Amino acid sequence: MTSILISGASVAGPALAYFLSRHGFTVTVVERAPAPRPGGQAIDVRGVALTVAERLGILADLQRCRTHMKGMSMLDGDGNELWRSTEVALSSGRLDSEDVEVLRDDLSGLLYDRTRQDVEYVFGDSITSIVQDEHGVHITFERSAPRTFDLLVGADGLHSIVRRLAFGPERDFVRHLGTYVSIFSMENYLGLEDWQTWFNDGTVGGVIYPVRGNAELRVNIGFQSEDPVEYDHRDIQAQKRLVAERLAHARWEVPRLVKAMWSAPDFYFDSMAQVHMDRWSAGRVTLLGDAGYCASPLSGQGTSLALIGAYVLAAELARSGYETAFAAYEARMRPFVELNQALIEQNREHMEQNPEGESPLDDVKNAIELPEL
């Protein structure tokens, strides 16, 4: 029986664990956070990814907990409304679409619940070294005793530890896009009801929208910078200081949002970036989702890429040895990944010229055929 260690317990990792465990693999998931992570932005499951969600057995649950936006407004830096729409929302596309927008923590929670009985989860730990030989992948951890697995999958996001240990430093693969965003929750003090409010104030901007029956706001605010911004992706307080400094001049409700940020328990901050690699596998190690081919939230397809990639990788491992499976996984996924990474500029032009028109996502979200599993 093949043993597989997956690093990362957000979306891609648990989805892969589900399909692998159903096909007889012994699966362990290690996650640096002490428990499933709370918070996060609203994310979209689109096109072929909806089929994957159905095969995961969570589609009906996703549809029950989906967001229900009635429209959106775009404001200038003073809070004056520039335009509004009851047809589209910039975060999710057309409101009459079959695509499903949910909160990230709702999706990850559903995946965890689907896998927790059949998969070993190790929370509060992280990989520190990887050594491969003909017998397997020998792993050391920050807290747990060393273990050996047949295969290792890095599904640990933009700042992947597995990618760094198996392929090289982050700077060799990550391309920053000049935008930085913070995400956190706060009370719905504006009384928004199923309505997104976007704002743009020069180099800063973002969106706020109500969730949890309009009781809570999810705040997404950030800034642009032509020069790369140095920060420690593990130092939350330093990240909050950086956001506060960059948004100090912003108007409208931004001062109040920033004040709430300081006490937010689910604060998240990162750059908008893409990951470009010549190969996603090295021996018994492969990468999945953002770790190997992040398209960035600006593509609108990060979650769908994670779910589809998990399904394809599991299907290939179920039918072949790992060397053949890793090659087949990459051959099937790479053209789809490249289409999705190219969406950045297309989406930007779409938003500037005709946000209520046909989205470039419509031509991409179904542009892959799932293998049998």
C-alpha positions as CSV (number, residue, x, y, z in Angstrom):
1,M,0.0,0.0,0.0
2,T,1.4,3.4,-1.1
3,S,1.9,6.0,1.7
4,I,1.6,9.6,0.8
5,L,2.4,12.7,2.8
6,I,0.6,15.9,1.8
7,S,1.8,19.2,3.1
8,G,-1.1,21.7,3.4
9,A,-4.6,21.4,4.7
10,S,-6.5,24.2,3.0
11,V,-8.2,23.1,-0.3
12,A,-5.9,21.2,-2.6
13,G,-4.4,19.0,0.1
14,P,-7.7,17.6,1.6
15,A,-9.3,17.3,-1.9
16,L,-6.3,15.1,-3.0
17,A,-6.4,13.2,0.3
18,Y,-10.1,12.3,-0.3
19,F,-9.6,10.8,-3.8
20,L,-6.4,9.0,-2.8
21,S,-7.9,7.4,0.3
22,R,-10.8,6.2,-1.8
23,H,-8.3,4.3,-4.0
24,G,-6.4,2.5,-1.2
25,F,-3.6,4.9,-0.5
26,T,-2.5,5.6,3.0
27,V,-2.6,9.4,3.4
28,T,-1.2,11.8,6.0
29,V,-1.7,15.5,5.9
30,V,0.6,17.9,7.8
31,E,-0.4,21.5,8.4
32,R,1.5,24.2,10.1
33,A,-1.6,25.8,11.6
34,P,-2.9,24.3,14.9
35,A,-6.3,23.6,13.4
36,P,-8.2,24.2,10.1
37,R,-7.6,27.9,9.4
38,P,-10.5,30.3,9.9
39,G,-11.2,33.3,7.7
40,G,-10.3,34.0,4.1
41,Q,-12.0,35.6,1.2
42,A,-14.9,34.5,-0.9
43,I,-13.7,32.0,-3.5
44,D,-15.2,30.5,-6.6
45,V,-15.8,27.0,-7.8
46,R,-16.3,27.2,-11.6
47,G,-16.8,25.1,-14.6
48,V,-15.1,21.7,-14.5
49,A,-14.3,22.3,-10.8
50,L,-18.0,21.9,-10.1
51,T,-17.8,18.4,-11.4
52,V,-14.9,17.7,-9.1
53,A,-16.9,19.1,-6.2
54,E,-19.8,16.8,-7.1
55,R,-17.4,13.8,-7.1
56,L,-16.1,14.9,-3.7
57,G,-19.6,14.7,-2.5
58,I,-19.7,18.4,-1.3
59,L,-21.5,20.2,-4.2
60,A,-24.9,20.2,-2.5
61,D,-23.3,21.5,0.7
62,L,-21.5,24.2,-1.3
63,Q,-24.7,25.4,-2.9
64,R,-26.3,25.6,0.5
65,C,-23.6,27.8,2.0
66,R,-22.9,29.9,-1.1
67,T,-22.9,33.7,-0.9
68,H,-26.0,35.4,-2.2
69,M,-25.0,38.8,-3.4
70,K,-27.6,41.0,-5.1
71,G,-25.1,43.3,-6.7
72,M,-22.2,45.7,-6.1
73,S,-21.2,49.3,-6.1
74,M,-17.9,50.9,-7.1
75,L,-16.9,54.0,-5.1
76,D,-14.1,56.6,-5.5
77,G,-11.7,57.5,-2.7
78,D,-14.3,59.8,-1.1
79,G,-17.0,57.2,-1.1
80,N,-19.0,58.6,-4.0
81,E,-20.6,55.9,-6.1
82,L,-19.2,55.7,-9.6
83,W,-21.4,52.9,-10.9
84,R,-23.4,49.9,-9.6
85,S,-24.6,46.6,-11.0
86,T,-27.2,44.0,-10.1
87,E,-26.0,41.8,-12.9
88,V,-22.4,41.0,-11.8
89,A,-20.1,41.2,-8.8
90,L,-16.4,41.6,-9.5
91,S,-15.4,38.9,-7.1
92,S,-17.7,36.2,-8.6
93,G,-18.8,37.2,-12.1
94,R,-22.4,37.1,-13.3
95,L,-24.9,36.7,-10.5
96,D,-27.1,34.3,-12.5
97,S,-24.1,31.9,-13.2
98,E,-24.2,28.3,-12.1
99,D,-20.7,28.9,-10.6
100,V,-20.6,28.8,-6.8
101,E,-19.0,31.4,-4.6
102,V,-18.3,30.4,-1.0
103,L,-16.1,31.4,1.8
104,R,-12.7,29.8,1.8
105,D,-13.1,28.5,5.4
106,D,-16.5,26.9,4.5
107,L,-15.0,25.0,1.6
108,S,-11.9,23.9,3.6
109,G,-14.2,22.9,6.5
110,L,-16.3,20.7,4.2
111,L,-13.2,19.0,2.8
112,Y,-11.8,18.4,6.3
113,D,-15.1,16.8,7.5
114,R,-15.1,14.6,4.4
115,T,-11.6,13.2,5.1
116,R,-11.0,13.3,8.8
117,Q,-12.1,9.7,9.4
118,D,-9.9,8.2,6.7
119,V,-6.9,10.5,6.6
120,E,-4.3,11.2,9.3
121,Y,-4.1,14.9,10.0
122,V,-1.1,16.3,11.9
123,F,-1.8,19.9,12.8
124,G,0.7,22.3,14.4
125,D,3.7,20.9,12.6
126,S,5.8,21.5,9.5
127,I,8.4,19.7,7.3
128,T,12.0,20.7,7.9
129,S,14.0,18.4,5.6
130,I,13.4,16.0,2.6
131,V,15.8,13.2,1.6
132,Q,14.9,10.8,-1.2
133,D,16.3,7.4,-2.1
134,E,15.1,4.2,-3.6
135,H,13.1,3.4,-0.5
136,G,11.1,6.5,-0.2
137,V,11.0,10.1,1.0
138,H,12.5,10.6,4.5
139,I,11.0,13.5,6.3
140,T,11.9,15.4,9.4
141,F,9.5,17.7,11.1
142,E,9.6,20.6,13.5
143,R,7.8,18.7,16.3
144,S,7.1,15.1,15.2
145,A,9.5,12.2,14.9
146,P,11.0,11.6,11.5
147,R,9.0,9.4,9.1
148,T,9.4,7.8,5.7
149,F,6.7,7.9,3.0
150,D,6.6,6.6,-0.5
151,L,5.6,10.0,-2.0
152,L,5.4,13.6,-0.9
153,V,2.9,16.2,-2.3
154,G,3.4,19.9,-1.6
155,A,0.0,21.6,-1.5
156,D,1.2,24.3,0.9
157,G,0.5,27.4,-1.1
158,L,2.5,30.3,-2.5
159,H,5.2,30.1,0.1
160,S,5.5,26.3,-0.2
161,I,8.0,24.7,2.2
162,V,8.1,21.6,0.0
163,R,8.9,23.6,-3.1
164,R,11.7,25.4,-1.4
165,L,13.2,22.1,0.0
166,A,12.8,20.1,-3.2
167,F,13.3,22.7,-6.0
168,G,15.0,25.8,-4.6
169,P,14.4,29.3,-3.2
170,E,11.1,31.0,-3.7
171,R,12.6,33.9,-5.7
172,D,13.3,31.5,-8.5
173,F,9.6,30.7,-9.1
174,V,7.4,33.5,-7.7
175,R,6.5,36.5,-9.9
176,H,4.9,39.3,-8.0
177,L,2.2,41.3,-9.7
178,G,2.5,44.6,-7.8
179,T,-0.6,44.3,-5.6
180,Y,-0.8,43.4,-1.9
181,V,-4.0,42.5,-0.1
182,S,-5.1,42.0,3.5
183,I,-8.2,40.0,4.4
184,F,-10.0,39.9,7.8
185,S,-13.4,39.8,9.4
186,M,-15.3,42.5,11.4
187,E,-18.8,43.4,12.4
188,N,-21.1,44.6,9.7
189,Y,-21.3,48.1,11.1
190,L,-22.4,49.5,7.7
191,G,-25.5,47.3,7.6
192,L,-24.7,45.9,4.1
193,E,-27.3,43.4,3.0
194,D,-26.0,40.9,0.3
195,W,-24.2,43.8,-1.4
196,Q,-20.5,44.2,-2.3
197,T,-18.9,47.6,-1.9
198,W,-15.7,48.2,-3.9
199,F,-13.6,51.3,-3.6
200,N,-10.5,52.8,-5.4
201,D,-8.4,55.5,-4.0
202,G,-5.3,55.8,-6.1
203,T,-2.9,53.1,-5.2
204,V,-5.1,51.6,-2.5
205,G,-8.5,49.9,-2.8
206,G,-10.5,46.9,-2.0
207,V,-13.9,45.4,-1.3
208,I,-16.1,44.7,1.7
209,Y,-19.1,42.4,1.6
210,P,-21.4,40.8,4.2
211,V,-21.3,37.1,5.1
212,R,-22.9,34.8,7.7
213,G,-26.4,36.1,7.1
214,N,-25.2,39.7,6.8
215,A,-23.9,39.6,10.4
216,E,-20.2,39.9,9.5
217,L,-18.1,41.7,7.0
218,R,-15.2,40.2,5.1
219,V,-12.7,43.0,4.4
220,N,-10.3,42.8,1.5
221,I,-8.1,46.0,1.4
222,G,-4.7,46.5,-0.1
223,F,-2.3,48.6,-2.0
224,Q,-0.2,48.6,-5.2
225,S,3.6,49.0,-5.3
226,E,5.8,49.0,-8.4
227,D,8.7,48.0,-6.2
228,P,8.7,44.6,-4.4
229,V,7.7,45.0,-0.7
230,E,9.8,43.0,1.7
231,Y,7.9,41.4,4.6
232,D,8.0,38.2,6.7
233,H,5.0,36.1,5.7
234,R,4.9,34.6,9.2
235,D,5.0,37.9,11.2
236,I,1.4,38.9,11.5
237,Q,2.0,42.1,13.5
238,A,4.6,43.4,11.1
239,Q,2.2,42.8,8.2
240,K,-0.5,44.7,10.0
241,R,1.9,47.6,10.5
242,L,2.8,47.5,6.9
243,V,-0.9,47.7,5.8
244,A,-1.6,50.5,8.2
245,E,1.3,52.5,6.9
246,R,0.4,52.0,3.3
247,L,-3.3,52.9,3.9
248,A,-2.6,55.8,6.2
249,H,-3.7,58.4,3.6
250,A,-6.8,56.5,2.4
251,R,-10.2,58.1,2.8
252,W,-13.8,56.8,2.9
253,E,-14.2,54.1,5.7
254,V,-10.6,52.9,5.4
255,P,-9.5,54.4,8.8
256,R,-12.2,52.4,10.6
257,L,-11.4,49.3,8.6
258,V,-7.8,49.6,9.5
259,K,-8.7,50.1,13.2
260,A,-10.7,46.9,13.1
261,M,-7.8,45.1,11.5
262,W,-5.6,45.3,14.6
263,S,-8.0,43.1,16.6
264,A,-9.0,40.7,13.8
265,P,-8.4,37.1,14.8
266,D,-8.3,35.8,11.2
267,F,-6.0,38.4,9.6
268,Y,-4.3,37.3,6.3
269,F,-1.8,39.3,4.2
270,D,0.1,38.4,1.0
271,S,1.1,39.7,-2.4
272,M,-0.8,38.9,-5.6
273,A,1.7,36.6,-7.4
274,Q,2.0,33.7,-9.7
275,V,4.2,30.6,-9.6
276,H,6.0,29.6,-12.8
277,M,8.0,26.4,-12.9
278,D,9.5,24.3,-15.7
279,R,8.5,21.1,-13.8
280,W,6.3,20.3,-10.9
281,S,7.9,17.0,-9.9
282,A,11.4,15.9,-8.6
283,G,11.7,12.2,-8.0
284,R,9.1,11.2,-5.4
285,V,8.0,14.8,-4.8
286,T,5.4,16.7,-6.7
287,L,3.5,20.0,-6.2
288,L,-0.2,20.8,-6.3
289,G,-2.2,24.0,-6.6
290,D,-0.7,27.3,-5.6
291,A,2.6,25.6,-4.6
292,G,3.3,24.6,-8.2
293,Y,1.2,26.9,-10.4
294,C,-0.5,29.7,-8.5
295,A,-2.5,31.9,-10.9
296,S,-3.2,34.4,-8.1
297,P,-6.6,35.5,-6.8
298,L,-6.7,38.1,-9.7
299,S,-7.3,35.2,-12.1
300,G,-10.5,34.1,-10.2
301,Q,-9.4,30.5,-10.8
302,G,-7.1,29.5,-7.9
303,T,-9.6,27.3,-6.1
304,S,-10.8,25.6,-9.3
305,L,-7.2,24.9,-10.2
306,A,-6.6,23.4,-6.8
307,L,-9.6,21.1,-7.0
308,I,-9.1,20.0,-10.6
309,G,-5.4,19.5,-10.0
310,A,-6.1,17.3,-7.0
311,Y,-8.5,15.2,-9.0
312,V,-6.2,14.8,-12.0
313,L,-3.2,13.9,-9.8
314,A,-5.2,11.3,-7.9
315,A,-6.5,9.8,-11.1
316,E,-3.0,9.4,-12.5
317,L,-1.6,7.9,-9.3
318,A,-4.5,5.4,-9.2
319,R,-3.6,4.0,-12.6
320,S,0.2,4.2,-12.8
321,G,3.4,4.2,-10.9
322,Y,4.5,7.6,-9.6
323,E,7.0,8.5,-12.3
324,T,4.4,7.9,-15.1
325,A,1.6,9.4,-13.0
326,F,3.5,12.7,-12.3
327,A,4.4,13.1,-16.0
328,A,0.8,12.5,-17.0
329,Y,-0.6,14.8,-14.4
330,E,1.7,17.6,-15.6
331,A,0.9,16.9,-19.3
332,R,-2.8,17.2,-18.7
333,M,-2.7,20.2,-16.3
334,R,-0.1,22.4,-17.8
335,P,-2.1,23.7,-20.8
336,F,-5.0,24.5,-18.5
337,V,-2.8,26.2,-16.0
338,E,-1.2,28.4,-18.7
339,L,-4.7,29.5,-19.9
340,N,-5.7,30.4,-16.3
341,Q,-2.5,32.3,-15.6
342,A,-3.0,34.3,-18.8
343,L,-6.4,35.5,-17.4
344,I,-4.7,38.3,-15.3
345,E,-4.5,40.8,-18.2
346,Q,-7.7,39.6,-19.8
347,N,-9.6,40.1,-16.5
348,R,-8.1,43.6,-16.0
349,E,-9.2,44.7,-19.5
350,H,-12.6,43.2,-19.0
351,M,-13.1,45.1,-15.7
352,E,-12.0,48.4,-17.3
353,Q,-13.9,48.2,-20.5
354,N,-17.1,46.1,-20.0
355,P,-17.5,44.5,-16.5
356,E,-21.1,43.5,-17.3
357,G,-20.2,41.8,-20.5
358,E,-19.1,38.2,-21.2
359,S,-16.2,37.3,-19.0
360,P,-12.9,35.8,-20.3
361,L,-13.4,33.2,-17.6
362,D,-16.2,31.7,-19.6
363,D,-13.8,30.5,-22.3
364,V,-11.4,29.0,-19.8
365,K,-13.2,27.4,-16.9
366,N,-14.2,24.3,-18.9
367,A,-11.0,24.0,-21.0
368,I,-9.9,20.7,-19.5
369,E,-11.2,17.1,-19.7
370,L,-11.2,15.1,-16.5
371,P,-9.6,11.6,-16.7
372,E,-11.5,8.6,-15.2
373,L,-11.0,7.9,-11.6
